[in-house]
Amino acid sequence: PAAAPSAKPSLWSRVVETVVRGGPSRSADSTPGLGRPAGPHRAQRRSTSRTRRAAADTAPHRIGGHEGIDYEVVYTGRGPGTVGGVVMLLLFLGGALFAGVQAVGWVREKLDPPGEPAGEVVVALPPGSSTSGISELLAANGVIPDATAYEWYVRLRGGPTFQAGDYVFRRNSSVWNALEVLEEGPHQVDQALQLTITVPEGLTVVQIAGALDRVPGLPFTGAEFLEVLRRAPAVSTVARPPDPLPDEARNPSEGMLFGDTYFLDLTATAEQLATTMSERLDAVLTELDFDEPPAEFGLTPYETLVVASIVEAEASRAEDRPRLARVIYNRLASGTMLGMDATVSYLVDGAELDAAALAVDSPYNTRLNPGLPPTPIGSPSRESLQAALAPAAGDWEYVVRTDDDGTLSFSATYEEFLADKEVCVELGYCR
């Protein structure tokens, strides 16, 4: 049998569990104070009650109540373990509540991002687009903050289907606002309020103009873009070109426009795009602290930009760019001609580099003239700009292509270079 408690627990530490077993309600003649005379039976009842209370001080017990009802009183002690358990339970519940609030806030931001909706963007929904495909399109265009959150929300709603076509959304929209646009159906193309223009990295100014001519609905031509730059060349405020540029400079705006994705209104002008691209370049240069190039090379920010443009044109693989930048700096330091075919290709507008092209006398022909060309030879990417600022450590002075995937091989001696060049000749990239 269980041992009786050593002391009677205090009233507040009792837990009373009442079990009601069905039966008729109390009758009037069994209820005190309803006319039953006091007498021996009541005295006996009081005596019995005192006996029961005395027994209650020593152990849990069952009180025989009125007809059909039993009461069971269970006493529990208030020890240190009980208080500690309560504290731990409260801490656990508080932590769970805090985590729940944080999780709800996180989900809310994925469905309804903070801030107001931004500018409008046109998203083309291809025929047969799945819920997953639509979510990725909307997230890629900045309409919604998270593709996965959209996908789950739509699936929970029942996964409706939408018509293919062009839709005009606001960037930074909530998932439900995006769904409202989709449910309204596609817009006509002429209702689109913006055009998306992607200018690849590494292009020359002339190549950028050609790319603009291939953008449907653009309110100006590539020729008009070139004319704007002819009248007012783009100038970086971070990598400012020398004034004046050498007479041999082919295009003062070369390298001053950053290749990126741009969103234009249908009423945009060539001047606005040129300004936007130039400002984007300065924003990237500022982020990279391009106004303070490494002092060890003794180059201005503009000359460092020229180095970055050569790196962009010569190295197609990101991992080769820091090493190629080092080759350029090593050759400049030793007074050796750079010998970069990309500068000659720029000189002849991409024509075949035959003997006649390689013999053209120009500061852009780095096979014949030492030093850097007078201007960049294209628009360098962020990766090439970073490589020009932080070249890899090495004593290489030679570089040649040795793989179909564009891999470059670097060497410090002419003998090593000749061995690499044999591979290049076998692949058909060298003569």
Sequence and secondary structure as in RCSB ss.txt:
>XXXX:A:sequence
PAAAPSAKPSLWSRVVETVVRGGPSRSADSTPGLGRPAGPHRAQRRSTSRTRRAAADTAPHRIGGHEGIDYEVVY
TGRGPGTVGGVVMLLLFLGGALFAGVQAVGWVREKLDPPGEPAGEVVVALPPGSSTSGISELLAANGVIPDATAY
EWYVRLRGGPTFQAGDYVFRRNSSVWNALEVLEEGPHQVDQALQLTITVPEGLTVVQIAGALDRVPGLPFTGAEF
LEVLRRAPAVSTVARPPDPLPDEARNPSEGMLFGDTYFLDLTATAEQLATTMSERLDAVLTELDFDEPPAEFGLT
PYETLVVASIVEAEASRAEDRPRLARVIYNRLASGTMLGMDATVSYLVDGAELDAAALAVDSPYNTRLNPGLPPT
PIGSPSRESLQAALAPAAGDWEYVVRTDDDGTLSFSATYEEFLADKEVCVELGYCR
>XXXX:A:secstr
     SS   GGGEEEEEE        GGGSTTSS   SHHHHHHHHHHHHHHHHHTTS EEEE STT EEEEEE
    HHHHHHHHHHHHHHHHHHHHHHHHHHHHHHHHS SS    EEEEEE TT  HHHHHHHHHHTTSSS HHHH
HHHHHHHT      EEEEEETT  HHHHHHHHHH  B GGG  EEEEE  TT  HHHHHHHHTTSTT SS HHHH
HHHHHHS    SSS   SS  TT S TTTT S   EEEEETT  HHHHHHHHHHHHHHHHHHTTTTS  GGGT  
HHHHHHHHHHHHHH  SGGGHHHHHHHHHHHHHHT     HHHHHHHTTT    HHHHT  STT TTTS S  SS
 SS   HHHHHHHHS       EEEE STT  EEEESSHHHHHHHHHHHHHHTS  
